[in-house]
């Protein structure tokens, strides 16, 4: 049905350059011009195309329609589903959803910054899902608003108006309609109403599948973007959110197909706690957060028996340290830089004594120094080059007295070694290119003995220290 609305001085014609290679039907143009919100947003999009900050829309090769905002390709892509079906209500509905993403870029950035946690936080997956699904909730609210305007402005005395497609699950329409009715009855402001629509839509989108990743839910798609595993294996059967008039999310709950469930709580954008329950309702993991005024924070994680399994300290610059505790009380502590790349890995025994200290080049992941405790209570220090190859090795007894030092070539061959004896003398070994070795002894008083030839001692071989962490 054509619009009976007087659109004013700047109706959309479909010939604007910002449409790129997207061609509109007359009915689609009529529906667009029945929504002042969508008209205004398209003018904004066109202005950004003219300024060079955004690219014209494009026809995509995949089925899904989406807002592309990676690198320089910031644009709306119309997928094959909308290209081939050409149902005006579906096309305009999908477009208004993607325009919601476009218009909320600044809001999304602010929201992500407000809720952001460290990538190594045990709840990084859930918070990434939260901020990603919030974007969908905003886009859904925009889609709904445009839908309401078009339905109102295309109505005639003899026929109802056109109701365009609302992207989401079948229950989203009822959810947002009911939220609208409740807010109007309670006299909520437009800003609060918008926040309520966004939050109401989040629960729907979290359980829906994006057109660009039909095998996953939005919760999974955004959570997987962190590169860390989900807190519970499998696909959640239901994810819900609770928020307030200001648009803050105060609680997030996931119910999994396994019967397990998890809940995270937030206050003013900062995560406060997280709890995972098994299928009988017993707590299996509980996280408690402490936030500091300088932007740093810490988290303690305990299992269902109350034993600490993880303690992490995160700085405001995103560097920090994560300590993981085994059931026997031993632990490993990983320190990382502002790019979340490991710089140190320390291992501790059940008595809290450090047994291994590994230092890494964060850019390559190669070890630079390894200090490993040996079974006899001594320790071995290994130094590596920029490629992670062992170039020197020193061994110490349990009293800290050196017993061996050795140098190695780039290929791992021994080049030089010194064996330290209990009487204070030293055996100095030079490894020759032909496989032979030239040795001499230095006594406890520093007197050098004559050179002699001997077989290569296997005890001078290094540990393998080329593996990345």
PyMOL commands that set and color helices and strands:
alter all, ss='L'
color gray80, all
select helices_A, chain A and resi 17-19+26-32+36-51+80-85+88-103+105-115+124-153+172-185+190-206+218-224+458-460
alter helices_A, ss='H'
color red, helices_A
select strands_A, chain A and resi 58-59+66-70+73-78+236-243+249-256+261-267+270-277+283-291+297-303+308-314+320-325+331-336+342-348+354-360+367-373+379-384+390-396+402-408+414-420+426-431+437-442+452-453
alter strands_A, ss='S'
color yellow, strands_A
deselect
rebuild
show_as cartoon
